[in-house]
Amino acid sequence: MSSQSSGMAGSKHTVSTVTRTHEIELTARFSEQMAQLCMSPDYSDVTFIVEQQRIPAHRVILAARSEYFRALLYGGLQETKQNEITLNIPLMAFRCLLKYIYSGSMSLMQMKEEHLLDTLGLANQYGFADLEMAISDYLRQVLSLGNVCAILDAARLFALDGLTSVCHSFMDRNATDILQHESFRHLSLDSLCSLLQRDSFFAREVEIFQAVYDWCRFNSDTVPNVDIVVGKVRFELMSLEELLTVVRPSGILDPDRLLDAIGEKISSKQLPYRGALWPEENVATPKFNSRTIHGELRSALLDGDTVSYDMEKGYTRHSISETGDCTGIIVELGKLFIINHIRVLLWDRDTRSYSYYVEVSVNQRNWERIVDHTKYYCRSWQYLYFPAQAVRFIRLVGTHNTVNKVFHVVALEALFTEATTPVVDGILRPTYNVATVERSANVVEGVSRTRNVLLNGDVKNYDWDSGYTCHQIGTGVILIQLGQPYWIDSLRLLLWDCDNRSYSFYIEVSANMKDWEVVVDKQAEHLKSWQHFAFHPKVVVYIRIVGTHNTANEMFHCVHFECPSQDPDFLRRERAIPPSDVQPPKPHDVVQEEEEVEERYEEEVEEEASAQQDGAID
């Protein structure tokens, strides 16, 4: 009996183990045992000779791990028949690579930088893409003044664009220190030229010249013709004193080229300035030593407070001049920055609008007008884009206020961004919906229970009483003001569709509230639910929707409006955007919208007989 019990207990244990263990995971042990064969003569069938040292290896393991070694050892090349193969590569890097091949691991933190870069080269040469990317990612984290030049050379040599970009950004931010570092001398000609071409490699040009001159003398044996690198220096950015006392004595620039630089400096209004680059960061802040140097109540403009402002405080202002010769509001950035985007918050505690223009300068002598909205009424947040350029001063000049003769600005932000919007003739041409509260749009005329419900993006929560904007047919309109002028070529609206009624209407657009153009005329048709319309691009600030008929009553009801249209079929068809790039309208997908509207309609029709409605719909 005890024997049987003992046997049953053993059986239970065996079954339990099998039940619990569905897979055997011995990867760590396998890797450890394989690593023991690395550079071991046991079972070795090939020897590599590197820097006169003999290193045993195993053909089948190398071929299994690398297509390069598979072709070398089994591809019918001369080395296929050789037992000893000489490689002209760094020894330490090859040892590290073999350990990775045999074990699948490598401790990057314990490696010297020169060995790490050599290993990166072998990973690139032998096709170990995962190892190459792992080393590249690690190098991004350990960039320093002492190693960035060598890492940049390696990144460019192996066409690692991501690592190259990170190195460039690091050198941009530390340009002055890089120029003075001993490693700068060792930069390759290709890397040096690529660096000097960058507008964002920001340092005093005389410092750049002195570092380049030192590089030319240090590399005179390997680079006898230095004209190509000297030509990357922007001599016209130096002062006359620097040109005459620093550049001329060096003898590196012939007299004619020196005179050309002086002439361009004196006569040109568009010099190739460099500037600091801080992507996606607002540089018009005290953090970057920026300040407001002209305007009344200057302290408010750059304090970052876009909430606590009213009629008495929280804005910077200037009086609007009748003659247009006003100095306006001027912001001085802490130094030259490369920017392509300015955001301005105009005072918006009531319905007033402003007209204005924006100019930028590097020296307050030559101003370039980058935005001209003097012909348009603008409100609240302004989103302004322009070609990236070096800027030190920003000037805002108000030319009109619909209420009084004062121009009020609550906040200004300046930055460089990759997420730009196309600009045509100084006006944005967006593909995203700009008829939103977030983009400063506003419903000027129209009746609704909730302000701006027409623009809130909610296409689900509407019923007989709420969720729509309306007007009396024959006497009213729905009028929408966009935050600023845009090129618009389409629009879409959702007509109230909780029963079977249909509507007729037309839509006009205007840039100035005086000249109106009909872009949609559906007075002869009866339409329901979602409506999409496309037309020739026009500069638009105001949209006027005029209902002319409702099959149920004398009111025109609209649930949602957007421009340009976010209808996915339209975006794909009219703008040739691949389906994967099309963003569905927020907050809900069109298919869901249509299904949910249909379900809601069926439910409410069933309840309509018993429902007691007191809203405007009936």
Secondary structure, 3 states (H helix, E strand, C coil): CHHHHHHHHHHHHHHHHHHHCCCCCCHHHHHHHHHCCCCCCCCCCEEEEECCEEEEECHHHHHHHCHHHHHHHHCCCHHHHCCEEECCCCHHHHHHHHHHHHHCCCCHHHCCHHHHHHHHHHHHHHCCHHHHHHHHHHHHHCCCCCCHHHHHHHHHHCCCHHHHHHHHHHHHHCHHHHHHCHHHHHCCHHHHHHHHCCCCCCCCHHHHHHHHHHHHHHCCCCCCCCHHHHCCCCHHHCCHHHHHHHHHHHCCCCHHHHHHHHHHHHHCCCCCCCCECCECCCCCCHHHCCEEEECECHHHCCCCCCCCCCCCCCCEEEECCCCCCCCCEEEEEEEEEEEEEEEEEECCCCCCCEEEEEEEECCCCCCEEEEEEEEEEECCEEEEEEEEEEEEEEEEEEEEECCCCEEEEEEEEEEECCCCCCEECCEECCCCCCCCCCCCCEEEECECCCCCHHHCCCCCCCCCCCCCEEEECCCCCEEEEEEEEEEEEEEEEEECCCCCCCEEEEEEEECCCCCEEEEEEEEEEEECCEEEEEEEEEEEEEEEEEEEEECCCCEEEEEEEECCCCCHHHHHHHHCCCHHHCCCCCCCCHHHHHHHHHHHHHHHHHHHCCCCCCCCCC
